[in-house]
Amino acid sequence: MTDIAADTIAIIAKRLPVEKRNLHLTDRLDDLAIDSFNAVEMVFDLEEKFDIQIPYNANEIGPDFATVADVVDAIRTLVGGKSNP
């Protein structure tokens, strides 16, 4: 697992109850019961960690972030795009 994936999973996990912190890339965010407050905090944590801006609307949970893998892939894309003008 890459550092981006491991760091992203750790950030997601810290917003979850202890019994749900053993995450897998296939876990669905809906099944993890992340409320909107925790989702916003998670996005802020990810933005700060990777120095990126995540286009996110707490009122619209779209298919782009259905699973943990989707979040990891989005972070990889955004981090990769930082080095391009």
Contacts in CASP RR format, 6 or more apart in sequence:
PFRMAT RR
TARGET T0000
AUTHOR 0000-0000-0000
METHOD contacts of the structure
MODEL  1
MTDIAADTIAIIAKRLPVEKRNLHLTDRLDDLAIDSFNAVEMVFDLEEKF
DIQIPYNANEIGPDFATVADVVDAIRTLVGGKSNP
1 9 0 8 1.000
2 76 0 8 1.000
4 50 0 8 1.000
4 72 0 8 1.000
4 75 0 8 1.000
4 76 0 8 1.000
4 79 0 8 1.000
5 25 0 8 1.000
5 72 0 8 1.000
5 76 0 8 1.000
7 49 0 8 1.000
7 50 0 8 1.000
8 46 0 8 1.000
8 68 0 8 1.000
8 71 0 8 1.000
8 72 0 8 1.000
8 75 0 8 1.000
9 23 0 8 1.000
9 25 0 8 1.000
9 68 0 8 1.000
9 72 0 8 1.000
11 42 0 8 1.000
11 45 0 8 1.000
11 46 0 8 1.000
11 49 0 8 1.000
12 23 0 8 1.000
12 32 0 8 1.000
12 34 0 8 1.000
12 42 0 8 1.000
12 68 0 8 1.000
12 71 0 8 1.000
13 20 0 8 1.000
13 21 0 8 1.000
13 22 0 8 1.000
13 23 0 8 1.000
14 21 0 8 1.000
14 45 0 8 1.000
15 34 0 8 1.000
15 38 0 8 1.000
15 39 0 8 1.000
15 41 0 8 1.000
15 42 0 8 1.000
15 45 0 8 1.000
16 23 0 8 1.000
16 32 0 8 1.000
16 34 0 8 1.000
16 38 0 8 1.000
20 32 0 8 1.000
20 33 0 8 1.000
23 32 0 8 1.000
23 68 0 8 1.000
24 68 0 8 1.000
25 67 0 8 1.000
25 68 0 8 1.000
25 69 0 8 1.000
25 72 0 8 1.000
26 67 0 8 1.000
26 68 0 8 1.000
26 69 0 8 1.000
27 67 0 8 1.000
27 68 0 8 1.000
28 66 0 8 1.000
28 67 0 8 1.000
29 61 0 8 1.000
29 65 0 8 1.000
29 66 0 8 1.000
29 67 0 8 1.000
29 68 0 8 1.000
29 70 0 8 1.000
29 71 0 8 1.000
30 61 0 8 1.000
30 66 0 8 1.000
34 42 0 8 1.000
36 58 0 8 1.000
36 59 0 8 1.000
39 56 0 8 1.000
39 58 0 8 1.000
39 61 0 8 1.000
40 56 0 8 1.000
40 58 0 8 1.000
43 54 0 8 1.000
43 56 0 8 1.000
46 52 0 8 1.000
46 54 0 8 1.000
46 71 0 8 1.000
46 75 0 8 1.000
47 53 0 8 1.000
47 54 0 8 1.000
50 75 0 8 1.000
50 78 0 8 1.000
50 79 0 8 1.000
51 82 0 8 1.000
52 75 0 8 1.000
52 78 0 8 1.000
52 79 0 8 1.000
52 82 0 8 1.000
53 78 0 8 1.000
54 74 0 8 1.000
54 75 0 8 1.000
54 78 0 8 1.000
56 65 0 8 1.000
63 70 0 8 1.000
64 70 0 8 1.000
64 74 0 8 1.000
65 71 0 8 1.000
65 74 0 8 1.000
END
